[in-house]
Amino acid sequence: MKGFVRRVAQKQQGFTLIELLVAIAITGVIIIGLSTTVFQLVAGNSKNSNAMTAVRNTQQVGHWVSQDILMANELDISGVDDPQTDGGTDILTIYWTQYTAWDDESNINSIKHKVTYNFTDDDRLIRYHSVDTLLPGGIPYADGFPAIDAADWLPSGSLQVAQHIEFIEISPSINQYVLSVTASAGGFQPVSESRTYDIKTRPD
């Protein structure tokens, strides 16, 4: 009977120090592995989300600028400040004519449009649109456009085209303009994306 009690007591002594150390080490390895996996998933999702944001901003710039340059009768990339924009740097001013009506005597009515792209100090690209008349039928057609600071340009609205823009440049090339733009998305896992667009001008 005493031998049986002694064997039972020996079985209830618990883990040895070595067994505890081995168990702790194995648990630590498992925790590190799980933590690494979770971090990689979070980092990957954040990086993908930031990349999509940056790409979307570069595409927005390419879409709007391309669309307006294709409409242009005249185009100014000299960077002259437009008094109707609010701070920042004017990088592009585009003019075009919208023909609204004509009669049997070939009298053509038209509305002249001006679009100015302004690169703000907080890395946004704003599109300012103005017209030269409020008359629904427009004014008699005439070549040329009012000066960039003419008082008869009437603002018709502004639009934030994109944000988080790091760099934007428009340069002339043969029968086209080259638009270079870089957008970023900051925070955890920041990402930058760059795009170059070759935009052909409207034929004369």
Order of alpha helices (4+ residues) and beta strands (2+ residues): alpha-alpha-beta-beta-beta-beta-beta-beta-beta-beta-beta
